Amino acid sequence: MTSLNIVILAAGKGTRMYSARPKVLHALAGKPLLAHVLAAAVALAPRQVCVVYGHGGEAVPQAMSGYAAQFVLQEPQLGTGHAVQQALPHLPDEGRTLVLYGDVPLIQHATLHQMQQAGEGLVLLTVHMANPAGYGRIVRDPNGDVLAIVEEKDATPEQREITEVNTGILLAPTARLRAWLTGLRNHNAQGEYYLTDIVAMAVADGVPVHAAHPAHAWEVEGVNSKTQLAQLERTWQHEVATRLLAQGVTLADPARLDVRGTLSCGQDVEIDVGCVFEGEVELGDRVQVGPYTVLKNMRVGAGTRIEAYSHLADAEIGADCRIGPFARIRPGSMLEGGVHIGNFVEVKNSRIAEGSKANHLAYVGDASVGRSVNIGAGAITANYDGANKHRTEIGDAASVGANCVLVAPVVVGEGATIGAGSVVTRQAPAGELTVARARAVTIPGWKRPRKAPK
């Protein structure tokens, strides 16, 4: 297959975004616009990816440093043709070059692959729009062959009636592209070097011009304002919801779902309203997710139910667990099958074995909890001494009473019982009752403080 270079134009200021942040770094579905385009580019296995940036200085290459791309500064910005010219020194003549846009984030791999298969010569990605205002028009001859692209500001009234428009995305032989860019002139209403002018040059050189079309119009929608960004966000979330529904997922309201990453679901998964999924989330068969729950980088086992307003991140939940409502599972945690984590319980960097329960108002941090353990209301593992973190170990079938403090490092033996209100600072023997309380003292005549009169 012919080698492929990709140029991504990302130099625009985004004046209508009213933000100090470069436009291409604003987020859609949880990641920057430019990151979406780079992901689509990398999926094509190109020889070279070149990002042309401008406004925002080094913020763009710094934010995208995780991608194998060459970043080239365009200064000043003199149009799209001028932008691609900045990338030419980094592109070998052999093969073809695909031009993408950093503010057109939802272009799909299948569409770009279709362009590669459309034929040799120059390939344009075009779309028909009911309201083409603001877009360059595709001008064809009576035989239907593409003759040129005319920008709206330079178009005649008849040309403005054309509904087929240029998306800006194109694929061209790199050596030809280099020659055409050299011949660009800025004799137009904007005084800029239009990349679209190469179409007429291709026609004049007898190079075939092909047109490909995206499967969905939203693939080529650009972002120039916060309003457009919000609209495209909902468009994409609707697409995600539609795909989930087609896979058999039950969504209480498809319009109230946010997937900011990848969500994979087993059979008979149910998701209530207002849920947010970030990063990589995997839900097993029959998982139920209650309303207004946030899951980030999670794997959830079959049959587990997560109640409303719970927040789970960077952890793994086993099968048939019950989580929440108002629970928090923090990074590094692993809950085995049948675990119950109730309302206002927080688990951090802990492993909780099968069948254990912390049903309300508890904190389990940096702990290893055995099977069938019961942790009472208000109990905590005091894992931090002010400088270092320490672990707590709780054996199988242990019972920790209400309002207990286990001061790590500490071991609670198998089958041990900790009396309510105890502060445990040493090992609690297996099978025994451990009570660690100060003696109650009554202070005669003590008066509760009162507010001073104003």
PADREN-527430 format. One record per residue (C-alpha): residue number from 0; chain; x, y, z. Coordinates in steps of 0.1 Angstrom, whole numbers, plus 5000, padded with zeros to 4 digits. Example, Ala and Ser with C-alpha at 12.3 -4.5 7.8 and 13.67 -1.06 7.14 Angstrom:
REM residues 2
n, chain, c1, c2, c3
0, A, 5123, 4955, 5078;
1, A, 5137, 4989, 5071;
END
This chain:
REM residues 454
n, chain, c1, c2, c3
0, A, 5000, 5000, 5000;
1, A, 5012, 5035, 4992;
2, A, 5027, 5052, 5023;
3, A, 5006, 5078, 5040;
4, A, 5015, 5112, 5056;
5, A, 4990, 5131, 5076;
6, A, 4989, 5169, 5082;
7, A, 4965, 5182, 5109;
8, A, 4958, 5219, 5108;
9, A, 4955, 5232, 5144;
10, A, 4966, 5268, 5143;
11, A, 4933, 5286, 5147;
12, A, 4928, 5310, 5176;
13, A, 4892, 5302, 5181;
14, A, 4881, 5338, 5188;
15, A, 4845, 5329, 5193;
16, A, 4854, 5304, 5221;
17, A, 4862, 5334, 5243;
18, A, 4890, 5315, 5260;
19, A, 4927, 5318, 5266;
20, A, 4930, 5280, 5259;
21, A, 4938, 5271, 5222;
22, A, 4906, 5260, 5205;
23, A, 4918, 5225, 5197;
24, A, 4925, 5218, 5234;
25, A, 4889, 5222, 5244;
26, A, 4874, 5189, 5254;
27, A, 4847, 5168, 5237;
28, A, 4837, 5135, 5252;
29, A, 4864, 5139, 5278;
30, A, 4894, 5146, 5257;
31, A, 4908, 5175, 5236;
32, A, 4894, 5180, 5201;
33, A, 4929, 5175, 5187;
34, A, 4933, 5142, 5206;
35, A, 4903, 5128, 5187;
36, A, 4918, 5137, 5154;
37, A, 4952, 5124, 5163;
38, A, 4936, 5091, 5174;
39, A, 4919, 5088, 5140;
40, A, 4952, 5096, 5123;
41, A, 4972, 5071, 5142;
42, A, 4947, 5044, 5134;
43, A, 4956, 5047, 5097;
44, A, 4992, 5037, 5106;
45, A, 5008, 5067, 5087;
46, A, 5045, 5071, 5080;
47, A, 5044, 5107, 5094;
48, A, 5019, 5128, 5113;
49, A, 5025, 5166, 5113;
50, A, 5005, 5190, 5134;
51, A, 5006, 5226, 5124;
52, A, 4999, 5248, 5154;
53, A, 4999, 5286, 5160;
54, A, 4978, 5303, 5187;
55, A, 4985, 5292, 5222;
56, A, 5022, 5287, 5217;
57, A, 5037, 5256, 5231;
58, A, 5005, 5246, 5249;
59, A, 4994, 5224, 5220;
60, A, 5026, 5203, 5216;
61, A, 5029, 5200, 5253;
62, A, 4993, 5188, 5257;
63, A, 4998, 5163, 5229;
64, A, 5032, 5151, 5238;
65, A, 5020, 5115, 5242;
66, A, 5014, 5112, 5204;
67, A, 5042, 5104, 5179;
68, A, 5037, 5135, 5158;
69, A, 5059, 5163, 5144;
70, A, 5047, 5198, 5156;
71, A, 5053, 5228, 5133;
72, A, 5046, 5264, 5142;
73, A, 5026, 5285, 5117;
74, A, 5034, 5322, 5123;
75, A, 5018, 5343, 5110;
76, A, 4985, 5325, 5100;
77, A, 4980, 5332, 5063;
78, A, 4954, 5306, 5054;
79, A, 4950, 5268, 5051;
80, A, 4973, 5266, 5021;
81, A, 5000, 5285, 5039;
82, A, 4995, 5261, 5069;
83, A, 5001, 5230, 5049;
84, A, 5032, 5247, 5033;
85, A, 5047, 5247, 5068;
86, A, 5045, 5210, 5070;
87, A, 5060, 5202, 5036;
88, A, 5097, 5201, 5048;
89, A, 5087, 5172, 5070;
90, A, 5069, 5152, 5044;
91, A, 5087, 5128, 5019;
92, A, 5076, 5131, 4983;
93, A, 5066, 5095, 4979;
94, A, 5032, 5084, 4989;
95, A, 5001, 5105, 4996;
96, A, 4992, 5132, 5022;
97, A, 4959, 5134, 5041;
98, A, 4949, 5168, 5054;
99, A, 4927, 5168, 5086;
100, A, 4916, 5196, 5109;
101, A, 4921, 5198, 5147;
102, A, 4887, 5213, 5153;
103, A, 4868, 5186, 5133;
104, A, 4871, 5159, 5160;
105, A, 4846, 5132, 5150;
106, A, 4859, 5121, 5117;
107, A, 4856, 5083, 5116;
108, A, 4882, 5057, 5106;
109, A, 4858, 5041, 5080;
110, A, 4854, 5074, 5062;
111, A, 4892, 5080, 5060;
112, A, 4897, 5045, 5048;
113, A, 4870, 5051, 5021;
114, A, 4890, 5081, 5009;
115, A, 4921, 5060, 5006;
116, A, 4901, 5036, 4984;
117, A, 4885, 5063, 4962;
118, A, 4911, 5063, 4935;
119, A, 4944, 5079, 4926;
120, A, 4948, 5116, 4921;
121, A, 4931, 5142, 4944;
122, A, 4904, 5130, 4967;
123, A, 4880, 5154, 4984;
124, A, 4857, 5147, 5012;
125, A, 4824, 5165, 5005;
126, A, 4789, 5166, 5020;
127, A, 4755, 5179, 5009;
128, A, 4740, 5204, 5033;
129, A, 4705, 5219, 5033;
130, A, 4720, 5252, 5045;
131, A, 4755, 5255, 5030;
132, A, 4761, 5291, 5042;
133, A, 4797, 5297, 5051;
134, A, 4811, 5267, 5033;
135, A, 4831, 5264, 5000;
136, A, 4810, 5251, 4972;
137, A, 4820, 5221, 4950;
138, A, 4817, 5233, 4914;
139, A, 4812, 5205, 4888;
140, A, 4810, 5204, 4850;
141, A, 4780, 5191, 4831;
142, A, 4794, 5156, 4833;
143, A, 4796, 5158, 4871;
144, A, 4834, 5161, 4873;
145, A, 4848, 5183, 4899;
146, A, 4862, 5216, 4885;
147, A, 4870, 5237, 4916;
148, A, 4860, 5247, 4951;
149, A, 4848, 5283, 4955;
150, A, 4848, 5299, 4989;
151, A, 4815, 5316, 4997;
152, A, 4829, 5351, 4999;
153, A, 4842, 5346, 4964;
154, A, 4812, 5327, 4950;
155, A, 4787, 5341, 4925;
156, A, 4749, 5340, 4934;
157, A, 4745, 5309, 4913;
158, A, 4774, 5291, 4929;
159, A, 4760, 5299, 4964;
160, A, 4729, 5278, 4954;
161, A, 4751, 5247, 4953;
162, A, 4744, 5224, 4983;
163, A, 4775, 5202, 4979;
164, A, 4802, 5217, 5001;
165, A, 4839, 5212, 5009;
166, A, 4847, 5197, 5043;
167, A, 4884, 5208, 5039;
168, A, 4896, 5172, 5043;
169, A, 4915, 5160, 5013;
170, A, 4940, 5134, 5002;
171, A, 4966, 5141, 4975;
172, A, 4998, 5127, 4961;
173, A, 5025, 5144, 4981;
174, A, 5048, 5154, 4952;
175, A, 5018, 5169, 4934;
176, A, 5007, 5187, 4966;
177, A, 5041, 5202, 4970;
178, A, 5040, 5216, 4934;
179, A, 5004, 5229, 4937;
180, A, 5011, 5246, 4971;
181, A, 5041, 5264, 4955;
182, A, 5018, 5279, 4929;
183, A, 4992, 5293, 4954;
184, A, 4983, 5330, 4952;
185, A, 4963, 5351, 4977;
186, A, 4942, 5370, 4952;
187, A, 4909, 5366, 4970;
188, A, 4886, 5385, 4994;
189, A, 4905, 5373, 5025;
190, A, 4940, 5379, 5011;
191, A, 4949, 5343, 5022;
192, A, 4964, 5312, 5006;
193, A, 4935, 5288, 5001;
194, A, 4943, 5251, 5001;
195, A, 4911, 5247, 4981;
196, A, 4927, 5264, 4951;
197, A, 4947, 5232, 4944;
198, A, 4915, 5216, 4930;
199, A, 4916, 5239, 4899;
200, A, 4953, 5232, 4896;
201, A, 4947, 5195, 4896;
202, A, 4920, 5198, 4869;
203, A, 4944, 5219, 4848;
204, A, 4971, 5193, 4852;
205, A, 4947, 5165, 4841;
206, A, 4949, 5149, 4876;
207, A, 4916, 5131, 4884;
208, A, 4896, 5146, 4912;
209, A, 4874, 5122, 4932;
210, A, 4848, 5130, 4958;
211, A, 4841, 5108, 4989;
212, A, 4813, 5113, 5014;
213, A, 4812, 5106, 5051;
214, A, 4786, 5082, 5064;
215, A, 4773, 5108, 5088;
216, A, 4772, 5146, 5085;
217, A, 4784, 5150, 5121;
218, A, 4818, 5136, 5112;
219, A, 4827, 5168, 5094;
220, A, 4812, 5193, 5118;
221, A, 4837, 5218, 5131;
222, A, 4839, 5237, 5164;
223, A, 4842, 5274, 5164;
224, A, 4822, 5284, 5195;
225, A, 4811, 5270, 5229;
226, A, 4776, 5266, 5215;
227, A, 4789, 5244, 5186;
228, A, 4811, 5225, 5211;
229, A, 4780, 5218, 5233;
230, A, 4759, 5208, 5203;
231, A, 4785, 5184, 5190;
232, A, 4790, 5169, 5224;
233, A, 4753, 5160, 5225;
234, A, 4754, 5148, 5189;
235, A, 4782, 5124, 5198;
236, A, 4766, 5112, 5231;
237, A, 4734, 5105, 5211;
238, A, 4755, 5084, 5187;
239, A, 4771, 5065, 5216;
240, A, 4737, 5059, 5232;
241, A, 4723, 5046, 5199;
242, A, 4751, 5021, 5196;
243, A, 4746, 5009, 5232;
244, A, 4709, 5005, 5227;
245, A, 4716, 4985, 5195;
246, A, 4738, 4962, 5216;
247, A, 4710, 4956, 5241;
248, A, 4719, 4980, 5269;
249, A, 4689, 4995, 5287;
250, A, 4692, 5033, 5290;
251, A, 4666, 5050, 5312;
252, A, 4670, 5081, 5290;
253, A, 4695, 5081, 5261;
254, A, 4696, 5119, 5262;
255, A, 4710, 5118, 5297;
256, A, 4742, 5098, 5293;
257, A, 4778, 5109, 5291;
258, A, 4806, 5085, 5279;
259, A, 4840, 5102, 5280;
260, A, 4861, 5073, 5269;
261, A, 4851, 5037, 5261;
262, A, 4821, 5018, 5277;
263, A, 4817, 4981, 5270;
264, A, 4787, 4962, 5284;
265, A, 4776, 4926, 5287;
266, A, 4740, 4914, 5284;
267, A, 4711, 4929, 5302;
268, A, 4730, 4959, 5316;
269, A, 4708, 4988, 5329;
270, A, 4719, 5024, 5332;
271, A, 4698, 5050, 5348;
272, A, 4699, 5088, 5341;
273, A, 4727, 5112, 5346;
274, A, 4755, 5086, 5346;
275, A, 4791, 5096, 5335;
276, A, 4816, 5070, 5323;
277, A, 4852, 5081, 5319;
278, A, 4883, 5063, 5306;
279, A, 4879, 5026, 5301;
280, A, 4848, 5011, 5318;
281, A, 4837, 4975, 5315;
282, A, 4803, 4964, 5328;
283, A, 4796, 4927, 5331;
284, A, 4762, 4909, 5325;
285, A, 4732, 4922, 5344;
286, A, 4751, 4951, 5360;
287, A, 4727, 4979, 5371;
288, A, 4740, 5015, 5375;
289, A, 4719, 5038, 5395;
290, A, 4712, 5075, 5386;
291, A, 4740, 5102, 5387;
292, A, 4768, 5077, 5392;
293, A, 4803, 5083, 5380;
294, A, 4826, 5054, 5369;
295, A, 4862, 5060, 5357;
296, A, 4885, 5033, 5345;
297, A, 4864, 5006, 5362;
298, A, 4857, 4969, 5357;
299, A, 4825, 4957, 5373;
300, A, 4815, 4921, 5376;
301, A, 4783, 4904, 5366;
302, A, 4752, 4910, 5387;
303, A, 4766, 4940, 5406;
304, A, 4743, 4969, 5415;
305, A, 4756, 5004, 5419;
306, A, 4732, 5027, 5436;
307, A, 4726, 5064, 5430;
308, A, 4753, 5091, 5434;
309, A, 4782, 5067, 5438;
310, A, 4817, 5076, 5426;
311, A, 4840, 5048, 5415;
312, A, 4875, 5053, 5400;
313, A, 4905, 5031, 5389;
314, A, 4893, 5000, 5408;
315, A, 4877, 4966, 5402;
316, A, 4844, 4953, 5415;
317, A, 4836, 4916, 5416;
318, A, 4803, 4899, 5408;
319, A, 4771, 4904, 5427;
320, A, 4783, 4933, 5448;
321, A, 4761, 4961, 5462;
322, A, 4776, 4995, 5461;
323, A, 4760, 5028, 5475;
324, A, 4741, 5049, 5474;
325, A, 4766, 5078, 5480;
326, A, 4796, 5054, 5481;
327, A, 4831, 5062, 5469;
328, A, 4855, 5036, 5456;
329, A, 4890, 5051, 5451;
330, A, 4920, 5040, 5430;
331, A, 4937, 5007, 5438;
332, A, 4907, 4990, 5453;
333, A, 4896, 4955, 5446;
334, A, 4862, 4942, 5458;
335, A, 4856, 4905, 5455;
336, A, 4822, 4888, 5449;
337, A, 4792, 4896, 5471;
338, A, 4808, 4926, 5489;
339, A, 4784, 4953, 5502;
340, A, 4796, 4989, 5504;
341, A, 4768, 5011, 5517;
342, A, 4759, 5048, 5519;
343, A, 4787, 5072, 5527;
344, A, 4814, 5045, 5528;
345, A, 4848, 5052, 5512;
346, A, 4872, 5025, 5501;
347, A, 4908, 5034, 5491;
348, A, 4936, 5012, 5479;
349, A, 4921, 4982, 5497;
350, A, 4913, 4946, 5489;
351, A, 4880, 4934, 5504;
352, A, 4873, 4897, 5501;
353, A, 4841, 4878, 5493;
354, A, 4810, 4885, 5513;
355, A, 4823, 4913, 5535;
356, A, 4802, 4943, 5544;
357, A, 4807, 4980, 5553;
358, A, 4771, 4992, 5551;
359, A, 4774, 5028, 5563;
360, A, 4796, 5057, 5572;
361, A, 4829, 5039, 5572;
362, A, 4864, 5045, 5558;
363, A, 4885, 5016, 5546;
364, A, 4919, 5028, 5534;
365, A, 4951, 5008, 5527;
366, A, 4936, 4977, 5541;
367, A, 4933, 4940, 5534;
368, A, 4899, 4927, 5545;
369, A, 4892, 4890, 5547;
370, A, 4860, 4871, 5539;
371, A, 4826, 4877, 5556;
372, A, 4839, 4906, 5577;
373, A, 4814, 4932, 5591;
374, A, 4826, 4967, 5595;
375, A, 4802, 4988, 5616;
376, A, 4790, 5023, 5611;
377, A, 4816, 5050, 5616;
378, A, 4845, 5026, 5618;
379, A, 4877, 5037, 5601;
380, A, 4912, 5025, 5594;
381, A, 4936, 5053, 5604;
382, A, 4962, 5047, 5577;
383, A, 4982, 5079, 5579;
384, A, 5005, 5089, 5607;
385, A, 5012, 5124, 5593;
386, A, 5041, 5113, 5572;
387, A, 5036, 5078, 5559;
388, A, 5007, 5054, 5550;
389, A, 5004, 5021, 5568;
390, A, 4982, 4990, 5562;
391, A, 4955, 4974, 5582;
392, A, 4949, 4936, 5580;
393, A, 4915, 4922, 5590;
394, A, 4911, 4885, 5591;
395, A, 4881, 4864, 5578;
396, A, 4848, 4866, 5598;
397, A, 4860, 4895, 5620;
398, A, 4835, 4920, 5633;
399, A, 4845, 4956, 5638;
400, A, 4820, 4975, 5659;
401, A, 4806, 5010, 5654;
402, A, 4828, 5040, 5657;
403, A, 4860, 5020, 5660;
404, A, 4894, 5034, 5649;
405, A, 4920, 5008, 5638;
406, A, 4953, 5027, 5639;
407, A, 4976, 5012, 5613;
408, A, 4998, 4993, 5611;
409, A, 4975, 4968, 5629;
410, A, 4962, 4933, 5625;
411, A, 4928, 4921, 5635;
412, A, 4928, 4883, 5637;
413, A, 4904, 4859, 5621;
414, A, 4871, 4858, 5639;
415, A, 4881, 4886, 5662;
416, A, 4855, 4911, 5675;
417, A, 4862, 4947, 5682;
418, A, 4839, 4964, 5707;
419, A, 4821, 4995, 5696;
420, A, 4840, 5028, 5701;
421, A, 4874, 5011, 5705;
422, A, 4907, 5026, 5694;
423, A, 4929, 4997, 5685;
424, A, 4966, 5003, 5683;
425, A, 4979, 4967, 5686;
426, A, 4971, 4933, 5673;
427, A, 4935, 4921, 5681;
428, A, 4938, 4883, 5687;
429, A, 4919, 4859, 5665;
430, A, 4886, 4847, 5680;
431, A, 4887, 4871, 5709;
432, A, 4868, 4902, 5719;
433, A, 4890, 4933, 5720;
434, A, 4877, 4965, 5737;
435, A, 4899, 4996, 5738;
436, A, 4880, 5025, 5754;
437, A, 4890, 5052, 5779;
438, A, 4870, 5052, 5811;
439, A, 4840, 5075, 5811;
440, A, 4845, 5106, 5833;
441, A, 4819, 5131, 5844;
442, A, 4830, 5166, 5852;
443, A, 4806, 5181, 5878;
444, A, 4794, 5217, 5872;
445, A, 4807, 5219, 5836;
446, A, 4787, 5245, 5816;
447, A, 4783, 5244, 5778;
448, A, 4798, 5276, 5762;
449, A, 4772, 5302, 5751;
450, A, 4774, 5327, 5723;
451, A, 4785, 5361, 5734;
452, A, 4758, 5388, 5731;
453, A, 4761, 5410, 5701;
END
